[in-house]
Structures are given as C-alpha cells and as structure tokens.
Amino acid sequence: MYSERGLSTSAIARVYNCNPETVRRIMIKHKIARRRLHERKYKIKKEELEILYLKEKKSTIEIAKKYNCSQWVIWSLLKKYRINARGANEYHSWKSPSNQIKPVLDESPTLAYAVGVILGDGWTYKRGHFYTIGLEVSDKKFCESFHVALKKLNLNPSMFHSRGYWRTVCSSKLFYLWLESLDINHINKISKKYPEDFLRGFYESEGHLSVYKSKEYYFTRTSIIICNTKKEWMYLIKSLLESLDFHPKIYNIASQKPKWKPLWRLVLARNLEAKRFISLVKPCIKIGEKRRRNL
C-alpha cells in the first residue's frame, strides 16, 4: 500500500481505522523505508515557500491549509530548503491589528495632502516591530485635519493633547514601508496630479502668511513664505506653484551654526498672489487670523 500503490500513512490509517502514528511505528518495525521528501505528494517550490513564510508572514498552519497537507510537511520543507524559522515575537508582532491594517494607497487628494504634511512637520518612527506615523503641533485645527486624512486612508489614528501640543498618531507597517519607499519621482507624480492638496499639507506644516504694515508710507505687503532644509522638495514646490501661474523665488540661507543644515526659503512676494494662494489652497490654518491655542 505504501511502496507500490503510493498511499500516504494517513490514507493507510483511514483504511484500518487507526492513528497515522501507528502506521509509522509498524513501518519502522518492518524496516519499510520512507519515501524521500521530493518524492512525496506535496511538492512546494522553495521560492513559493519563501514568499509565503518570509514575505507574507504566514504561519506553517496557514500554509499547510493552503496546500491541504500537514503542518509537519511544511516544517520538513523549511528544514530541507534551509529557511530559518521566525521567532515567536516576530510572528505575533506582525499579526498585531495595527500591522494588519491595509491603507488606501491609490493616488487621491487625501493621500497627496497626507504626504505633504509628513514631508513637512510629520514624522515616521520605527522601534522593533512598531511602525508609527505622527504629527505634533500647537494648532488643534491642523492636527484635526491630519487626523481626518489618515482616517480616510483606512488607518486608525488617535488624537490627544499633551504638554501644550496636539498630537495625531497611527501605527501601520504597510503605510510606514510605503512612505519609506517614496522617492522624489513618486512624490513628484502624486503632487502634480493633486497640486492644491499637496501644497495645502506642505504649507500648513512649513509655511506662514507674512503681513507687513508700513506706518510711514501707509501700505501693507502680504507674502507667503515656506521654509525647509530639503532642496529637492523646495524646488518641487516651486515647480508646482509655477504650474499654477505663480511667480515664486527661492533663497538659500546659510546655516547659523556649523552642525545645522542650510535652510531654503520660498517666497511669494506679490500681494495678489499671496491672497490667491490662500484662496486656491484653502489651508485650515495660517490664513491671516489671530493664532491662539484651542485647549
């Protein structure tokens, strides 16, 4: 039954209504050699097993169900292919609810806004198996706006007030890895598709509205100023504004201390352009109102 007909020990056990382990013991007693691993019923390629076990982080039980075989077959194949077993902590950390969240990463105005915020005042942080994306600012409206955007991206953010600052935080391995994989070309693609939304997020993070009133000559000069240490991002903002028929100028400000990075400043100096920028982008803060903390 085993050698000539090719039945498995489980199939033979069902014929005799006994435990498969009983069949294996009898085979050992009568010195019936087991079939080699590659001659058995379940042939799973090494590449497939690596994707399922290492990349998709599936358990041996889940993989066994997929191929309708025993968990021990999967363990044997892992040993044969010399695929190192994952630690228990790694498995359980990946299976945590936050790491199972699948964010909406299709290009959209909400995603463009969130990327603009994160490139500015936002931050990403990894510690062990915890992947955090957050924003900490003094403006409650700004924090609420970012909180709403993350919710629309199918994340599960929380918002709270601590030590005079408002903070929005979410945990998602998939969103963190996507953000870390972004390069200037991908950011350029998203921002050019939804320029107003991207500019809104970046301006709320890194910009401000400057109003100068001259007492001597009785005139008011309004301008938009955006500052950042990343040269490529500032030139991206400049190209977006130019595509919207603005006339920005960029200045390089030398660092005041040796360890400080040089600062890049973008300015919309024309009164009408500054007002049109606010009207077009519609930021939730920095629109000329008196700033105060909503505690």
Summary of the structure (lengths in Angstrom):
residues: 295
radius of gyration: 29.7
end to end distance: 78.3
largest distance: 109.7
contacts: 805
relative contact order: 0.09
helix: 47%
strand: 18%
